[in-house]
């Protein structure tokens, strides 16, 4: 019985991690500024919009073929030059109960600001935690990492939306620390809010279908 309970807890943790996948501000599936090893599955597309301290960003990503995800993010600033990132990410190995997911990607492929290549691993842990660790060039500044903590995962699995499943996020994007929260309102729809570097707030929503 103890083995069955333990295995159920591990599976619940893994399913929760998959359920909370959503785009980062730059459009790739991930946390706040950093990507995860997740990619959109066949037929999936994600859309998002986030209000930033000095403007806003709209993003889109979609599954192309195999394990390849591509997308773009349009940053529109008040009194500054606008930028559009083109991103791509290829999953090399899926995450399992025992092994992390692995992916390679590029952010800002068109070099609007700073083209950045990266490799990242993601792994669900007990107690609703999920860890992401990667290394990258350009905007990632070398090593980046993030951790998520999901509370009330049962509501995701049972359909009880009295209190939305909420994921708290802390990440080091290679240069700065960022903090946020992601609420799962209905399947696919998530509301994000938090603080990026230099106390710059952000909030917005995304939909993945």
Secondary structure, DSSP 8 states (H G I E B T S, - for coil): -HHHHHHHHHHHHHHHHHHT--B-TTSSBBSSSSB-S----TT-EEEEEEEETTEEEEEEEEEEETTEEEEEEEEEETTS--EEEEEEEEEEE---SSS-EEEEEEESTT-SS--EEEEEEEEEEGGGEEEEEEEESGGG-EEEEEEEEEE-THHHHH---SS-EEEEEEEE-SS-EEEEEEEEEETTEEEEEEEEGGGEEEEEEEEE-
